[in-house]
Amino acid sequence: MKNFKIFLPASLILFSGYIHAQNRPSLPVLLLSPSSSVHLRSPEPISYVDLPRGFLNGDLPLKNLLRLRLDSGFLPSGGNKEIGILTLTGEHFLAQYRVVYADSPSLIHQTELEVLPKDMVPLLPSDHSLSTPQIKQKALTLLSARINKPLLSGYSQGIGLKLNQIASAGDLIFLDLTFSNESRIGYEIQQVSFSVEDKKVSRSANFQQFALLPKFILNDADHFDNRYRNIYVLPKAVFSSSKQLLITVSEKQPSSRQVSLALSYGKLLQADSF
């Protein structure tokens, strides 16, 4: 078990905030109170932790779990409640949080949080970044492949969605999707969205969801009558097995036809390289 000394309160809340400080990139904020320990979960084993100096204890009870606890003697100095920057790294990422003391009864204090892909930075720059022409060429290669059986399929209100192939190249994931329409009414695409969210929702207050924005779309069509196939290119993301990638196609209002596919992290790991 690794031990750390840190300047932090014991209970913590993580919210997505963007802090515009002196030439400092925006960081998510950790709000901590002195009432309990806080457990920060990483999807990978934690290999390094740098804690703000002060009266905070930290240790790794598990390889992917950082526990933080405020020393009983800690008091914020004056009106300054900013403690410092917490840094941790996994095998492939670095994450940083701006730590702020918060001892207010109006705040809901969480005792466990997860390091999310949106807060991660690759530990080493990719040596295999692709240019836009290279991405397009690989997408066309994928589109030309014949599909015998889809990896996943979904169907709702006459609208079908199939995941034909998953492929990876450099730091990108290529998703080959087919949309189908069995009705006589054309489908006006409002959005094809990709989000990472919890597989199971035990309490709505703990539900976490964030969007993954495509870096490239081969054919950005907004309508199909019968059948439509396209390639969507997403940035690679690391997330835990308790989460899934949700692919959703929704129709323009006033229609509400929508269909989704839920893709596990294990499926992404099985992507073919090309």
LUMKOLMAR-935481 format. One line per field, with one value per residue (C-alpha): residue number from 1; z, x, y. Coordinates in Angstrom, 1 decimal. Last residue first. Layout:
BEGIN
num = c(NUM ...)
zz = c(Z ...)
xx = c(X ...)
yy = c(Y ...)
END
This chain:
BEGIN
num = c(274 273 272 271 270 269 268 267 266 265 264 263 262 261 260 259 258 257 256 255 254 253 252 251 250 249 248 247 246 245 244 243 242 241 240 239 238 237 236 235 234 233 232 231 230 229 228 227 226 225 224 223 222 221 220 219 218 217 216 215 214 213 212 211 210 209 208 207 206 205 204 203 202 201 200 199 198 197 196 195 194 193 192 191 190 189 188 187 186 185 184 183 182 181 180 179 178 177 176 175 174 173 172 171 170 169 168 167 166 165 164 163 162 161 160 159 158 157 156 155 154 153 152 151 150 149 148 147 146 145 144 143 142 141 140 139 138 137 136 135 134 133 132 131 130 129 128 127 126 125 124 123 122 121 120 119 118 117 116 115 114 113 112 111 110 109 108 107 106 105 104 103 102 101 100 99 98 97 96 95 94 93 92 91 90 89 88 87 86 85 84 83 82 81 80 79 78 77 76 75 74 73 72 71 70 69 68 67 66 65 64 63 62 61 60 59 58 57 56 55 54 53 52 51 50 49 48 47 46 45 44 43 42 41 40 39 38 37 36 35 34 33 32 31 30 29 28 27 26 25 24 23 22 21 20 19 18 17 16 15 14 13 12 11 10 9 8 7 6 5 4 3 2 1)
zz = c(-40.1 -36.5 -35.7 -32.7 -29.9 -27.3 -28.4 -27.8 -24.3 -23.6 -24.1 -27.0 -26.4 -29.6 -30.0 -32.0 -32.2 -33.9 -32.3 -35.2 -34.5 -34.6 -36.4 -36.0 -33.5 -34.0 -30.8 -30.2 -26.5 -25.4 -22.2 -18.6 -15.6 -17.6 -17.0 -19.5 -21.8 -24.9 -28.5 -30.6 -32.8 -36.5 -38.0 -41.2 -43.0 -44.5 -45.4 -46.3 -47.2 -47.3 -46.0 -44.8 -43.1 -44.8 -43.4 -45.5 -44.1 -40.6 -38.9 -35.4 -33.9 -30.6 -27.5 -25.2 -21.4 -19.0 -15.2 -13.1 -9.4 -8.6 -10.5 -8.1 -9.1 -12.8 -14.5 -17.6 -16.8 -19.7 -22.6 -25.4 -29.2 -31.1 -34.6 -34.9 -36.4 -39.2 -41.4 -42.1 -45.1 -44.5 -46.1 -43.1 -43.1 -42.7 -42.3 -40.9 -41.3 -39.1 -39.6 -36.5 -36.8 -33.6 -33.6 -31.9 -34.7 -36.6 -35.0 -36.5 -35.5 -38.0 -39.0 -36.2 -37.2 -36.6 -37.7 -37.9 -38.1 -34.6 -33.0 -34.0 -32.8 -34.2 -33.0 -34.6 -38.0 -40.1 -43.7 -44.3 -47.5 -47.2 -49.3 -46.3 -44.4 -47.3 -47.6 -43.9 -44.3 -47.2 -45.3 -42.2 -44.4 -46.2 -42.7 -41.4 -39.0 -35.7 -35.3 -32.9 -30.3 -27.7 -24.4 -21.2 -23.2 -21.4 -19.3 -18.0 -20.8 -20.2 -16.7 -13.4 -11.3 -8.0 -4.5 -1.3 -2.7 -0.7 -1.5 -0.9 1.1 4.4 3.3 4.0 0.6 0.2 -3.4 -5.4 -9.1 -10.7 -13.1 -15.1 -17.0 -19.3 -20.7 -17.7 -15.2 -14.0 -11.1 -10.5 -7.8 -8.1 -5.2 -2.0 -3.0 -0.1 0.4 2.7 5.6 5.8 5.5 8.5 8.7 12.1 11.6 8.6 5.5 3.8 0.3 -1.1 -4.6 -6.2 -9.3 -7.7 -4.5 -1.0 -2.7 -0.1 0.6 3.7 3.4 5.7 3.4 0.1 -3.0 -4.1 -6.9 -7.6 -9.9 -11.3 -10.8 -12.3 -15.1 -15.1 -12.1 -9.1 -6.7 -3.1 -0.7 3.1 5.3 7.0 6.3 3.0 -0.5 -3.8 -6.7 -9.8 -13.4 -15.0 -17.7 -18.9 -16.9 -18.6 -15.5 -14.4 -16.4 -14.4 -16.3 -14.2 -14.5 -11.0 -8.6 -5.0 -2.2 1.4 3.3 3.2 1.4 1.7 0.9 2.3 0.4 1.3 -1.0 0.0)
xx = c(-5.6 -6.0 -9.1 -11.2 -11.3 -10.7 -13.8 -15.9 -14.5 -15.4 -19.1 -21.2 -24.8 -26.8 -29.6 -32.7 -34.9 -38.1 -39.5 -41.0 -41.8 -38.8 -35.7 -34.9 -32.5 -29.6 -27.9 -24.6 -24.0 -20.4 -20.5 -19.5 -18.8 -15.9 -14.0 -13.1 -10.2 -11.0 -9.8 -10.9 -13.9 -14.3 -17.7 -18.2 -21.5 -24.2 -27.7 -30.7 -34.4 -35.3 -32.3 -31.7 -29.1 -26.0 -22.5 -20.7 -17.2 -17.6 -14.4 -13.3 -16.5 -17.5 -17.6 -20.3 -20.4 -22.6 -22.4 -25.3 -24.5 -27.5 -29.8 -29.1 -28.5 -28.0 -26.4 -24.2 -22.9 -22.3 -20.0 -21.7 -21.9 -24.5 -26.0 -28.2 -31.3 -31.5 -34.6 -36.0 -38.2 -41.7 -42.7 -41.4 -38.7 -35.9 -32.3 -29.1 -25.7 -22.7 -19.0 -17.2 -13.5 -11.6 -8.6 -5.2 -3.3 -5.7 -8.5 -11.4 -14.9 -17.2 -20.8 -22.6 -26.3 -29.1 -32.7 -35.7 -39.3 -40.3 -37.2 -34.4 -30.9 -27.9 -24.5 -21.4 -23.1 -23.1 -21.8 -20.4 -18.5 -15.6 -15.8 -16.8 -13.7 -11.4 -13.3 -12.8 -9.1 -8.8 -10.7 -8.4 -5.3 -6.7 -7.4 -3.9 -3.3 -1.6 0.6 3.3 0.7 1.8 2.7 0.6 -2.5 -4.6 -7.6 -10.5 -12.9 -12.1 -13.5 -11.6 -14.4 -15.6 -16.4 -17.4 -19.8 -20.7 -24.0 -23.3 -25.8 -24.1 -20.9 -17.4 -15.7 -11.9 -10.9 -8.6 -8.1 -7.9 -5.3 -5.4 -2.6 -3.1 -1.7 -0.6 -2.4 -1.3 -2.4 -2.1 -3.9 -3.5 -3.7 -5.7 -8.0 -10.0 -8.4 -10.6 -8.2 -6.0 -8.1 -7.9 -6.3 -5.7 -7.9 -5.8 -7.9 -8.4 -7.9 -8.1 -6.8 -8.1 -6.7 -4.0 -6.1 -5.7 -3.7 -2.9 -3.6 -3.3 -3.9 -2.5 -0.4 1.4 -0.7 -0.7 1.3 0.3 2.0 1.3 -2.5 -3.7 -6.2 -9.9 -9.2 -11.4 -11.0 -12.1 -12.9 -12.7 -15.2 -16.3 -13.6 -15.0 -13.5 -14.5 -12.5 -12.6 -12.1 -9.2 -9.1 -5.6 -3.4 -2.2 -3.1 -6.5 -9.6 -11.3 -13.7 -15.9 -17.1 -18.0 -16.3 -17.4 -15.2 -15.2 -11.9 -10.4 -7.1 -3.5 -1.8 0.7 0.9 1.1 1.4 0.0)
yy = c(-1.6 -2.7 -4.8 -3.7 -6.2 -3.6 -1.7 -4.8 -5.1 -1.5 -2.6 -1.2 -0.2 0.4 2.9 3.7 6.8 7.7 10.9 12.9 16.5 16.8 15.6 11.9 10.4 8.0 6.8 5.0 4.3 3.4 1.5 1.9 -0.5 -2.0 1.2 3.9 4.7 6.7 6.5 9.4 8.6 8.1 7.5 5.5 5.4 3.1 4.2 2.1 2.8 6.4 8.3 11.9 14.1 12.9 13.5 11.0 10.0 11.5 12.6 13.5 12.3 13.9 11.6 12.8 12.4 10.5 9.9 8.7 9.2 11.4 9.1 6.3 2.7 3.3 0.3 0.4 3.9 6.2 7.0 8.9 8.8 10.7 10.5 13.5 15.0 12.5 12.9 9.4 8.9 7.5 4.3 2.3 -0.3 2.2 1.0 2.5 0.8 1.7 1.1 2.5 3.6 4.2 6.6 7.0 5.3 3.1 1.1 -0.9 -1.8 -3.4 -3.8 -2.0 -2.1 0.3 -0.4 2.0 0.6 1.9 0.4 -2.0 -2.7 -4.6 -5.6 -7.3 -7.4 -10.6 -11.0 -7.5 -6.8 -4.3 -1.2 1.0 0.0 1.0 4.3 5.0 4.2 6.7 9.3 9.0 9.2 12.4 13.9 13.2 10.3 10.4 7.3 8.5 9.3 11.8 10.1 10.1 10.8 13.4 12.3 14.5 13.6 9.9 10.0 9.4 8.0 9.4 8.0 9.8 12.3 15.3 17.1 20.7 22.9 21.9 23.8 22.8 23.2 23.2 23.3 20.9 21.6 18.2 16.6 13.4 11.7 8.8 5.5 3.3 5.5 8.9 11.2 14.9 16.9 20.7 23.1 23.8 26.6 27.7 31.2 33.2 33.2 30.0 26.9 24.7 21.2 19.7 16.7 15.6 15.3 11.9 10.8 7.2 6.5 3.3 1.6 -0.5 -1.0 0.4 3.2 5.9 9.6 11.8 15.6 18.2 20.3 20.0 19.4 15.7 14.1 10.5 8.0 4.5 4.2 0.9 1.6 2.6 4.9 5.3 8.2 7.4 10.2 9.8 11.6 14.9 17.4 18.7 18.5 20.0 18.5 20.8 19.8 21.7 24.4 25.0 27.4 30.6 32.5 31.0 30.3 27.6 25.4 23.3 19.8 18.7 16.4 16.4 15.3 14.2 14.2 17.6 18.1 19.1 15.8 13.3 10.0 6.4 3.4 0.0)
END
